[in-house]
Amino acid sequence: MTKYKHPEILSTSVVAQSRLFAIESLELRFSNGEERTYERMKPSNRGGVMIVPVTEQGDLLLIREYSAGTERYELGFPKGLIDPGEEPQQAANRELKEEIGMGADKFVLLKQVVLAPSYFSSRMSLFLATGLYPERLQGDEPEELEVVRWPLQQAEELLTHLDFCEARSISALMLALRELNKEA
């Protein structure tokens, strides 16, 4: 419980927009009377999912995918947006089928995370997926994703891998390892 009262939103306006994003300006008045202008990505009310798939053989399944932000191929876990009308777990299973050609029988919600809450409101549900089975759905990626098997027993080595640097993937890995240790 916080002692602070939420600031009053005096006005909002879109100050820039692209095909994918809108930047919104918020005029705020804080409880002490101070007024400030903040900018954020306009909320889309559409969350995302990231999945840590673990095979019966004890391998993590990662994908190598081109990332325009870093202009290189990054190693991370399957992820994507939740479609309208989908529950997060349904989206997680769909994304697995699209990105690695596998579905899962069991999902454990690890945590909901927010990336840079000062600028974004979108939540991402992180899942551990086990009981994998082959099933492929057509995805929206421009090229086939490389699926990388990584031994679960060497999972902590991913933390020093040069291509494994996305904060959400690192968080998902650490939470999945904690969950798997509870199950062991």
Stockholm file with secondary structure:
# STOCKHOLM 1.0

chainA/1-184         MTKYKHPEILSTSVVAQSRLFAIESLELRFSNGEERTYERMKPSNRGGVMIVPVTEQGDLLLIREYSAGTERYELGFPKGLIDPGEEPQQAANRELKEEIGMGADKFVLLKQVVLAPSYFSSRMSLFLATGLYPERLQGDEPEELEVVRWPLQQAEELLTHLDFCEARSISALMLALRELNKEA
#=GR chainA/1-184 SS CCSCCCCEEEEEEEEEECSSCEEEEEEEECTTSCEEEEEEECCCCCCEEEEEEBCTTSEEEEEEEEETTTTEEEEECCEEECCTTCCHHHHHHHHHHHHTSEEEEEEEEEEEEESCTTTCCCEEEEEEEEEEEECCCCCCCSSCCEEEEEEGGGGGGGGGCTTCCCHHHHHHHHHHHHHHHHHC
#=GC SS_cons         CCSCCCCEEEEEEEEEECSSCEEEEEEEECTTSCEEEEEEECCCCCCEEEEEEBCTTSEEEEEEEEETTTTEEEEECCEEECCTTCCHHHHHHHHHHHHTSEEEEEEEEEEEEESCTTTCCCEEEEEEEEEEEECCCCCCCSSCCEEEEEEGGGGGGGGGCTTCCCHHHHHHHHHHHHHHHHHC
//
